Amino acid sequence: MDAKIKEFIDTVRMKNPGEDEFLQAVEEVVETVWEFYQENPHYQKAKILERMTEPERVIMFRVPWVDDSGEVQVNRGYRVEFNSAIGPYKGGLRFHPSVTLSGLKFLGFEQTFKNSLTSLPMGGGKGGSDFNPKGKSDYEIMRFCQAFMSELYRHIGPNTDVPAGDIGVGGREIGYLFGQYKKLRNEFTGVLTGKGWEFGGSLIRPEATGFGAIYFVREMLALKGQSLKGKTIALSGFGNVAWGAALKAVELGGKVVTLSGPDGYIYDPEGVSGDKIDFLLELRASNQDVIQPYADRYGVAFFEGKKPWEQKVDIAIPCAIQNELNEEDCKKLIENGCQLIAEASNMGCTAEAAFMATEKILFAPGKAVNAGGVAVSGLEMSQNSMRLNWNEEEVDSRLNDIMVNIHKVCVQYGTEVNGKINYIKGANVGGFVKVADAMIAQGVV
């Protein structure tokens, strides 16, 4: 690592001790934009990187609520409003026991670049709570969401901060959150995205991240004169992202052969398609959080406690959580003939795995690949502002155009001397430019 880069990273590390996820994200971005940063001294003079790595605002609050047995429970709530240079803060709410400030700062930082790449007017933010919706009744989830929004409503709004769903926050939770916001503010606005279609939501929002990921992969292959037709694909997870990716991959001629959960993964050599994809919706609705029932129902192999990256596939798309694909997994995939890895989860690969994949095969980072979800959230904001709803074909067409454009930006800024596209560099520099220019135009604020 360049000495000046190391000095910069060390300064950030001293300010954020123990925040490993956030520091990993900062290091990746800084290393890839540093050369561009040095070539443009007006960014240095304005201390753009120093300002970009510091969130504009961090809100932390307690969330007391009463469970079904009458016991008082206390959780912690967060909203990290990272950067509003190009629009209101935009990013999901995550309800999961693993939620920490470090994780949300990492996600908010990544969101800033991801939202910039979409070309829509959205800043970066993220929030959530260490509340676990698994095993809770509908009434408990409703009471928690109402308690959470009773504090959060002071800090958000359609022109200030527009949260969305994320892990543990689906249509049900968004509905409860929106209902409480509407009651407290006495207004009906597009303050949350991921809403039900009946009250301002957008069609294909649940599938959007997976759809967008496959559109991006299609563009990567097209640049090499290839297509998805006949390609075998390993997906991890079985939630909305994997569901959307499976739907679109099959539609474009690919064959999805793996899905995974915290209990292990399934391998379906005939391909996950048709009613098998529909079954993923049933699994999610059951709150089981395991994938083995798929293997039991369809008579396919289940590998307990393992990850799907040991299978021989053409394309690997992590769709679950951060750092789920490590250097050893990457090595195994490459040895088995995998030609492309694309992160549909945020920072789905460890830094070492991402570096190896970039060196050896085609690799694209989450901030580009999984931008489809927030892109459709941005389209939902537009529909809310105009008081109308677009049909499914219109939304999907706009999503496709956005992902094609993101790929073009990555190619524009990621071409190296040997002609190989460094998608990490392309996504980071491409996302950086728009935010940096907006920050300079607005002065030191």
Steps between C-alpha positions, in 0.01 A plus 500: 500500500621850412637683806261793457202267467611317814532829685146595395356160599681507835343839574153362425577192711598711802170689473297179469665237724363147474270577205644234272217487243502877453879511477503219241258698281698824539830329417359346181365834378803708593748259336308501172424874475836624633670536160200691364495709818866593456444596136228747604650732765178699540354193675800488733480869580134462599588191712233300320616155612537615860143630490361201311626255762327690781120463521308826506287377788463190718180452697482233773201443726336247729187315391288376793199281414273241666489137387194272496562383857499857628877517552682822414775449242769752408685512171733751343413698187729678254494723195828591331446795266825479310493737206230727350705674229286374211164448670317398818657218697387165357564153631336207674407413856636168628344312795741227607690407821831561318426869435774728631608856437807379310289288267257783432782749436647256247161460332430874500843574354448240225149632439638846419697365204231253394232770491732728305548229236125475439505865378188563712499790751558298819754538777629216718366375832424183696328408824341230704491323833631193680137383525444148364163454325549122479260320730305815584126528454350752260384708795848502654651609171234769463565634852874503442466680165272760658746555785791524256321754280393704804861621518611468138218717361673813636797444271351389167275637225448483123752780442732416790549126546304219333560158661418170332495134598797270544572177690213442744298788358258397228160618385334424835750702700499789251121510528510526879776763487315706241173483693666635813682774308173606334326514838776701669549748215138510382612489139515250215838531330754276328718483810564125480557277198416133470140582587206287391375575150164605648653796685772633275741212443664410170454180305799258487665662806548165683667348194695810398839430659512152347372622163757778494783263591419273207472797262848610610645149457342485154685820406831364634460189286388698194823700514680168453266391221312255721149465644328340800351227285618160621709638787480323837461738795562459874289728721523528876206595720134440422342837580382775268839550335555132414134465400519795259835385363367149439191631320695725265788256445260226388312748278829587325601138449721430801475203737506564876629191682553612862324690778608528862397586852668510840450123519691419178427491127310297241632384163236452231665382176172531307479868589290717730208608284121514479322390818838453669555876486145555625581273795760753615214738577340233718827444686543871569140533619546208742773684697703175513819665371628162374537353151484126579121483437577569131722189490236292677224613264686459172729209587830679437828495691532707818845587636466583867719780638669562164507779243415451131834624366643146483279412202614517138316796344557768238379793712487558877272767649507545878154626600495470880735693730834680506827303481318176422750399229861487617837451329487120530149495351618720214797277432275194488256668261780602263654151509157359407475725194289789632544798269305774678418604858252782564400624846125531535548532876677803645875426514414132453867408452787557736763748382739213423239315295408813306867567419557142383187499285591834342845366412389162365146527359212750462391656828253778582429656843166534677475877471458451123342154477231539765403860424175380342320493834568861588443599136142376517466667840599821324240429233244450777593845636439646155162329471402628846600855409291487183209317669494218245596134454697354210419151379743211541641529147573872546683449829697203369598692186625794707689263730667333202606840361646602837704179534628529140612856578670394825696240303605767249625724783700210646657433160576870453693533825623143543703430184864422574802503267457138393136563410356291785213665685562555871138528609592587859696802386237591241214490751689690769636775276173527307302536823758735652501757219135603520498527879834682512398756238173567683685545830739752346213691339325530837801630691638381832185382675 
